[in-house]
């Protein structure tokens, strides 16, 4: 059925300015995505990591190969 794609990216990493549906880099179709908030999760060593939560703007039924582009 229809659903959204979610991506979690640690705040310590450079945040992408765009998302592309591609199997070979930042040359594919634009994937509209919103930042919907942040979440704090503990890593395997017990350290707290804060992530931005990204979600596709549209729900879809299928597959997407997402590249994080800047």
N, CA, C and O of each residue as an XYZ file, in Angstrom:
280
protein
N       0.807     -1.188      0.000
C       0.000      0.000      0.000
C       0.848      1.249      0.000
O       2.077      1.192     -0.025
N       0.167      2.377      0.029
C       0.852      3.661      0.014
C       1.571      3.900      1.327
O       1.100      3.477      2.383
N       2.702      4.571      1.269
C       3.458      4.900      2.472
C       4.469      5.989      2.199
O       4.705      6.360      1.049
N       5.062      6.498      3.256
C       6.089      7.528      3.164
C       7.454      6.898      3.388
O       7.565      5.854      4.030
N       8.489      7.531      2.860
C       9.867      7.142      3.156
C      10.394      8.092      4.222
O      10.172      9.301      4.147
N      11.086      7.552      5.206
C      11.674      8.339      6.288
C      13.186      8.172      6.268
O      13.696      7.077      6.030
N      13.898      9.263      6.520
C      15.353      9.242      6.617
C      15.755      9.931      7.906
O      15.217     10.985      8.246
N      16.695      9.343      8.621
C      17.238      9.948      9.832
C      18.697     10.281      9.550
O      19.473      9.410      9.157
N      19.073     11.551      9.752
C      20.440     11.986      9.506
C      20.954     12.679     10.763
O      20.349     13.649     11.220
N      22.077     12.192     11.338
C      22.610     12.805     12.555
C      22.929     14.290     12.337
O      23.436     14.676     11.283
N      22.628     15.108     13.336
C      22.897     16.547     13.236
C      24.380     16.836     13.083
O      24.750     17.882     12.550
N      25.252     15.916     13.546
C      26.699     16.117     13.433
C      27.190     16.041     11.988
O      28.285     16.515     11.685
N      26.401     15.455     11.101
C      26.767     15.379      9.684
C      26.219     16.582      8.934
O      25.241     17.193      9.363
N      26.846     16.922      7.817
C      26.331     17.982      6.951
C      24.955     17.568      6.444
O      24.785     16.461      5.933
N      23.979     18.453      6.585
C      22.617     18.139      6.152
C      22.484     18.390      4.649
O      23.001     19.384      4.139
N      21.800     17.500      3.945
C      21.643     17.651      2.502
C      20.729     18.825      2.162
O      19.864     19.210      2.950
N      20.940     19.382      0.975
C      20.058     20.437      0.486
C      19.086     19.899     -0.554
O      18.182     20.610     -0.993
N      19.270     18.648     -0.945
C      18.370     18.041     -1.906
C      18.457     16.530     -1.854
O      19.425     15.963     -1.347
N      17.440     15.892     -2.380
C      17.352     14.434     -2.422
C      17.001     14.043     -3.846
O      16.097     14.624     -4.446
N      17.713     13.058     -4.393
C      17.489     12.622     -5.776
C      17.226     11.132     -5.834
O      17.840     10.351     -5.107
N      16.304     10.743     -6.708
C      16.019      9.343     -6.982
C      16.953      8.914     -8.107
O      16.723      9.228     -9.275
N      18.003      8.197     -7.744
C      19.018      7.838     -8.722
C      19.775      6.609     -8.252
O      19.842      6.333     -7.054
N      20.341      5.877     -9.191
C      21.228      4.771     -8.845
C      22.681      5.140     -9.109
O      23.574      4.315     -8.919
N      22.930      6.398     -9.555
C      24.306      6.770     -9.922
C      24.668      8.199     -9.516
O      25.416      8.860    -10.236
N      24.171      8.683     -8.409
C      24.568     10.015     -7.953
C      23.430     11.014     -7.974
O      22.259     10.647     -8.066
N      23.792     12.273     -7.889
C      22.808     13.364     -7.753
C      22.296     13.859     -9.103
O      22.158     15.065     -9.310
N      22.015     12.938    -10.018
C      21.578     13.316    -11.359
C      20.148     12.907    -11.665
O      19.661     13.174    -12.763
N      19.465     12.271    -10.733
C      18.121     11.765    -10.989
C      17.047     12.797    -10.715
O      17.316     13.995    -10.622
N      15.827     12.308    -10.587
C      14.669     13.156    -10.327
C      14.680     13.651     -8.880
O      15.100     12.936     -7.970
N      14.216     14.875     -8.687
C      14.099     15.444     -7.351
C      13.044     14.676     -6.547
O      11.978     14.344     -7.066
N      13.352     14.396     -5.274
C      12.404     13.757     -4.367
C      12.017     14.812     -3.324
O      12.832     15.143     -2.462
N      10.785     15.348     -3.385
C      10.370     16.353     -2.402
C      10.316     15.758     -1.000
O       9.634     14.760     -0.764
N      11.040     16.379     -0.071
C      11.140     15.874      1.300
C      11.034     17.035      2.270
O      11.539     18.125      2.001
N      10.377     16.803      3.399
C      10.241     17.787      4.480
C      11.027     17.328      5.691
O      11.167     16.129      5.931
N      11.545     18.291      6.463
C      12.063     17.975      7.793
C      10.862     18.042      8.721
O      10.191     19.071      8.802
N      10.590     16.941      9.424
C       9.395     16.927     10.277
C       9.726     16.983     11.760
O       8.825     16.967     12.599
N      11.018     17.049     12.091
C      11.389     17.160     13.498
C      12.735     16.537     13.775
O      13.498     16.231     12.859
N      13.021     16.352     15.061
C      14.250     15.700     15.491
C      13.905     14.589     16.471
O      12.818     14.556     17.048
N      14.854     13.685     16.642
C      14.690     12.595     17.598
C      16.051     12.316     18.219
O      17.077     12.431     17.548
N      16.066     11.953     19.488
C      17.286     11.570     20.189
C      17.284     10.065     20.394
O      16.341      9.510     20.958
N      18.344      9.405     19.934
C      18.491      7.960     20.084
C      19.876      7.661     20.630
O      20.830      8.383     20.336
N      19.993      6.618     21.412
C      21.294      6.197     21.927
C      21.956      5.256     20.931
O      21.313      4.355     20.392
N      23.261      5.472     20.689
C      23.983      4.576     19.794
C      24.393      3.308     20.551
O      24.034      3.137     21.716
N      25.131      2.437     19.901
C      25.484      1.148     20.505
C      26.395      1.287     21.724
O      26.528      0.342     22.501
N      27.025      2.454     21.902
C      27.875      2.699     23.069
C      27.156      3.481     24.158
O      27.759      3.839     25.170
N      25.875      3.747     23.957
C      25.092      4.464     24.952
C      25.148      5.980     24.849
O      24.612      6.674     25.712
N      25.796      6.516     23.793
C      25.871      7.960     23.602
C      24.617      8.460     22.891
O      24.153      7.849     21.928
N      24.082      9.562     23.367
C      22.878     10.137     22.779
C      23.229     10.857     21.483
O      24.148     11.675     21.453
N      22.506     10.557     20.421
C      22.702     11.172     19.110
C      21.382     11.814     18.690
O      20.327     11.184     18.773
N      21.442     13.067     18.241
C      20.249     13.762     17.753
C      20.214     13.673     16.230
O      21.212     13.935     15.558
N      19.055     13.302     15.699
C      18.861     13.140     14.260
C      17.781     14.094     13.770
O      16.808     14.351     14.479
N      17.951     14.625     12.550
C      16.848     15.263     11.835
C      16.025     14.148     11.207
O      16.577     13.182     10.681
N      14.711     14.284     11.263
C      13.817     13.312     10.627
C      13.298     13.942      9.333
O      12.639     14.981      9.353
N      13.607     13.298      8.221
C      13.121     13.721      6.908
C      12.053     12.733      6.456
O      12.166     11.530      6.692
N      11.007     13.256      5.800
C       9.939     12.393      5.281
C       9.572     12.865      3.885
O       9.518     14.064      3.613
N       9.318     11.897      2.999
C       8.894     12.280      1.650
C       7.597     13.076      1.738
O       6.731     12.795      2.567
N       7.481     14.069      0.870
C       6.311     14.941      0.865
C       5.067     14.173      0.433
O       3.976     14.388      0.960
N       5.244     13.284     -0.523
C       4.128     12.478     -1.039
C       4.313     11.027     -0.612
O       5.438     10.530     -0.545
N       3.205     10.352     -0.323
C       3.317      8.919     -0.091
C       3.312      8.219     -1.445
O       2.800      8.752     -2.430
N       3.877      7.038     -1.483
C       3.981      6.323     -2.744
C       3.941      4.828     -2.490
O       4.100      4.365     -1.361
N       3.726      4.092     -3.553
C       3.693      2.639     -3.512
C       4.768      2.157     -4.480
O       4.527      2.065     -5.684
N       5.932      1.856     -3.966
C       7.004      1.425     -4.836
C       8.353      1.552     -4.162
O       8.479      1.399     -2.947
N       9.341      1.831     -4.959
C      10.716      1.868     -4.503
C      11.365      3.172     -4.933
O      11.047      3.711     -5.993
N      12.277      3.681     -4.107
C      13.038      4.872     -4.473
C      14.459      4.674     -3.977
O      14.673      4.175     -2.873
N      15.428      5.066     -4.792
C      16.844      5.047     -4.418
C      17.230      6.492     -4.144
O      17.344      7.284     -5.080
N      17.432      6.852     -2.882
C      17.640      8.258     -2.543
C      19.115      8.551     -2.318
O      19.793      7.872     -1.548
N      19.594      9.582     -3.011
C      20.929     10.142     -2.805
C      20.755     11.456     -2.054
O      19.869     12.249     -2.374
N      21.603     11.680     -1.056
C      21.587     12.924     -0.286
C      22.558     13.871     -0.976
O      23.757     13.599     -1.037
N      22.045     14.980     -1.495
C      22.851     15.866     -2.339
C      22.941     17.269     -1.727
O      22.075     17.710     -0.971
N      24.021     17.936     -2.092
C      24.166     19.330     -1.672
C      24.630     20.176     -2.840
O      24.812     21.385     -2.693
